[in-house]
Amino acid sequence: MAVKVIAEQCIGCSACVGTCPFGAIIMENDKAVITEACTACGACVDVCPVGAIVREVEEKTVAIDKSKYNGVWVYIEQVDGRIRNVSHELLGEGRKLANAMNQELAAVLIGQDVAGLTKEVIASGADKVYLVEAPELKHYSTDGYTITLTDLINTYRPSVILMGATNDGRDLGPRVACRVGTGLTADCTNLDIDEATGLVAWTRPAFGGNIMATILCPDHRPQMGTVRPKVFKRPEQDFARTGEIVKVASKVKPEDIRTKLLDVVPVGTACCNLEEAEFIVSGGRGMCKPENFSLIEELASALGGAVGASRAAVDAGWIPALNQVGQTGKTVGPKVYIACGISGAIQHLAGMSSSDIVIAINKDPDAPIFKMADYGIVGDVLEVIPALIAEIKKSRGAN
């Protein structure tokens, strides 16, 4: 819907100029002109005495036949022949959605020499696996994987597609959604079925994490979304399950891929792989200055874990945004989460509340973090952390 001025009918009264709440109408040569600031609210349409301002209805696209789309799909992300945990987590949640919708749960596995992973995928709940293998698909590439997944969707027409909100998932999802003509809800933290419509209800943080928005996709298919890792628990695998494997020939040609992978350089610190870490040590404003994050890194290293941070520490420039935990950062669910000098804002708690054990260290006994912590230490983190490191090293030395 847009608003336009019929210049031949405009009498230049300027009544619309004063009515526009956004100052989007100006007068040029005694004629009203609508600028780019227009929000199509329609206030000017109602006030024009000669009907020179009208609403312009955009041509609607032909509605798709939604009955031809069926099934819940999970895109399986694998690196070097290992399935990422988020894919197993989504298979568990996808199984619930498929059961509620009385539809089939299928997985999409793309790569080279990855057929052996189909057993794991079926054990995690998939009824069917679409397998595409080719030398061009050995490593993830935007071009190759976009072409492949788009072709699968156009051929088999799933109703729902779940993808991990990882670096690859965030790259692949929007591109595929654009090519198949549907929307995509990004960085979801919850999935459900809307009772009134039967559609998937995608829930994600909005307005900087201050509210949670629930989004439906009523007019287009498939319904697509990326889901943050560690939001859902990984399901127990049942290797007695059987499923169908559909081998699909790749349509990707070498010349389709515009980038070439030269080398893979692993990150040399224990700071970034938060989604996969079993131990996470996070620092907040209570660490006082960036130099003190060396204690966080040392404790994480002693535990074989990863380094996290609160938004306050990231905003202060003490640590990269890659390490941020929370609604506007990463959602994690390690076995042990140690919060050091973190007060416990609701946005941060939402990002780590699924941790199995939470240990809080804070000198403020009334800090909100203690309300959800399994174990709390009231004290100065700059004194407590070195003591913990010493005890861990002592314990390992004794063994």
Secondary structure by P-SEA (a helix, b strand, c coil): cbbbbcccccccccccccccccccccccccbbbbccccccccccccccccccbbbbbcccccccccccbbbbbbbbbbccccccaaaaaaaaaaaaaaaaacbbbbbbbbccccccaaaaaaaacccccccccccccccccaaaaaaaaaaaaaaccccbbbbbccaaaaacaaaaaaaacccccccccccccccccccbbbbbbcccccbbbbbbbcccccccccccccccccccccccbbbbbbbbbbccccccccccccccccccccccccccccbbbbbcccccccccaaaaaaaaaaacbbbbbcaaaaaacccccccccccccbbbbccbbbbccccccaaaaaacccccbbbbbcccccccccccccccccccaaaaaaaaaaaaaaaaaac
